[in-house]
Amino acid sequence: LSLSTGVNQYITDIQKDTMTSYPITIEQKTFDLSSMMNAGEQASKKKVNHKLNAVFSNGTDIMMTSKMATSISENNLTEFKKYLDNKDSEINNYVGENGIVYSYDVPFSVFSYDSDNTLVNTNGSTFSNSNSNTSSIAQMNGSMSVSMNADMSTSMSTDMMTGNINSSPFAEMLSGKNDELVSDVIKDNYKVVYGDWPKAYDEVVLVLDKNNEVSLTTLYYLGLLPSKDYKDILKQINKGEEVNPETSKISYEDICNHNFYLIADSDLYQKNKSDLFKYVGNDNNKVEELLKSGITLKVSGIIRQTSDDSSNIQISGSVGYTKALTNYLINYGNKSDIVKAQKNSPDVNVLNGLHFNPDNDSIKIDDAKTYLSNLSTSDKANMWKSMAMTAYADSPEQIQMLDSMTETQLAAMLDSYLENPKDEEMLSIYDNYIDVGSYDDNMKNFGYVSLGAPSSISIYADTFEDKDSISDCIDKYNKDVKDDKDKITYTDYVALLMSSITTIINVITYVLIAFVAVSLIVSSIMIGIITYISVLERTKEIGILRAIGASKKNISQVFNAETFIIGLFSGMIGIGITCLLLLPINAIIHAVTDSTNVNAFLPVQSGIILIVLSVILTLIGGFIPAKKAAKKDPVAALRSE
């Protein structure tokens, strides 16, 4: 039983770890990866129906591209969240101890000052402004350094659809039950090597790998190393030189004394003289001003990955923050001036003053005039030059004249044109040059988040069976919804990666149960045989007891008491020997498996049950021999010797 309990516990831990690494994740925008894989598999098995006597086309690539494009869909997570929040929903019976996690796209920017007091954007954009080559190298390095720690299951679908990999080193950590900021799963897989876990929304932790290392690129992004050194490295790489950087060492104290400065994206928009909002995120002076009133993020601790298994990595970035920060930013963004202004003006874009969905050409013409009038001098010059070069495409002299004009002159020509423009030309400008934007995109960029509309939902299960049951519940939900648009599409990555693991685990469990059952049956038979031998050897004693007045019931009681004592003491001795043998047994298991993950152990409750079971089994095993002894003829028993 100890071996069985240890192995079952190991299996349970594997299942929980796997389910934590690969929850059922439902994105707002997704595509059916499993159908694509099936289509690819079918295409690879397709029989060739032509002779090998010429060059033939293979349309698999076009078919797969088409399959991917047509399988992209949007999930109505608002309605699905209502279903999940209903305590009576069947799906809640199978949700694991990590529960259901709702994720929200909350845009924010984090800055830092390096040792030279240079302002650094932690998303890597600081190193993307020098030239295009170093820009692409920096972005590639940043993407690689973050994706090395990323949980691919939760981000794969979004990344494949958009073609983007988030290079920000900041990632939200899984929260625990009862409003705990950090889940026990995170604490089980990461050890605090300095400081402590976050206790407030403005505290973060630096995440190390098992070797106490962090990507060098990430350290530059975070401002923990001088940014000028990284720019020099990028220049060397751009020249084609081989770079072999030395290992840098930073003390725990220095890291915990290093602060980050967070700015909510809603603060990056400021109202101008035209009562419109302008994005100032590209103005370093404006950004530095905003940092003074932004959120100062303190490093509360440094944590290290404890597991060698990459599938157990629960934090997808190098800096972990809590759900408390996400909730704070949602509340902050929803109350910001720009969000309020856009809510009060749902038909007009507060960035450019244009209508989102103009009803007629007259509104389009007015919007075109408004748009052009509000442009800066430089933008007006570029607009006029673009319009004029299109008109003078066949006149090199006119184009040469435009090239010789200053921005002020070009802008003045546009202003002069706007004094009496033609309606047809305004409509053409509106259709060809003006991007009005959309209300939803604006609210998303401003940091507005509705708690009822998550960007993704992760449902955690503890076992593969529960995961399958959750999938069945989602299928039932899809059958019950009236509108096809409300149906949920997702990819079950666990089913794709580990389709046969459930069968294997069940077989192992059944084999262990069979071992225990066989041992119980054998022990019961042996107890019966021992008791029967005792009856045979004590036949004369039975005769004497009957001769002095003992009843048949008394004879049965004698042997039942004997089997009870045997059962009690054998159970206690068995438990004691088991506890002693577990020490060398576990040492052997650890040596053979080269791992300490499997530990045979006997729970206290199970030990007590086993002693009681031993007594019951001995009583059952000795019941027939005791009855047989009670039925013996006293005279025959006395003459037995």
Buried (B, 14 or more C-beta within 10 A) or exposed (E): BBBBBBBBBBBEEBBBBBBBBBBBBBBBBBBBBBBBEEBBEEBEEEEEEEEEEEEEEEEBEEBBEEBBEEBEBEBBBEBBBEBBEEEEBBBBEBBBBBBBBBBBEBBBBBBBBBBEEEBBBBBBBBBBEBEEEBBEBBBBBBBEBBBBBBBBBBBBBBBBBEEEBBBBBBBBBBBBEEEBBBBEBBBBBBEBEBBEBBEEBBBBBBBBBEEEEBBBBBBBBBBBBBBEBBBEBBBEBBEEEEEEEEEEEEEBEEBBEBEBBBBBBBBBBBEEEEEBBBEBBEBEEBBEEBBEEBBEBBBBBBBBBEBEEEBBBBBBBBBBBBBBBBBBBBEBBBEBBBBBBBBEEEEBBBBBBBBBEBEEEEBBBBBBBBBBEBBEBEBBBBBBBEBBBEEBEEEEEBBEEBEEBEBEEBBBBBBEBBEEBEEEBBBBBBEEEBEBBEBEEBBBBBBBBEEEBBBBBBBBBBBBBBBBBBBEBBEEBBEEBEEEEBBBBBBBBBBEEBEEBBEEBEEBBEEBEEEEEEEBEEBBEEBBEBBBEBBEEBBEBBBEBBEEEBEEEEBBBBBBEBBBEBBBBBBBEBBEEBEEEBEEBBEEBBEEEEEEBBBBBBEEEBBEEBBEBBBBBBBBBBBEBBBBBBEBEBEEBBEEE
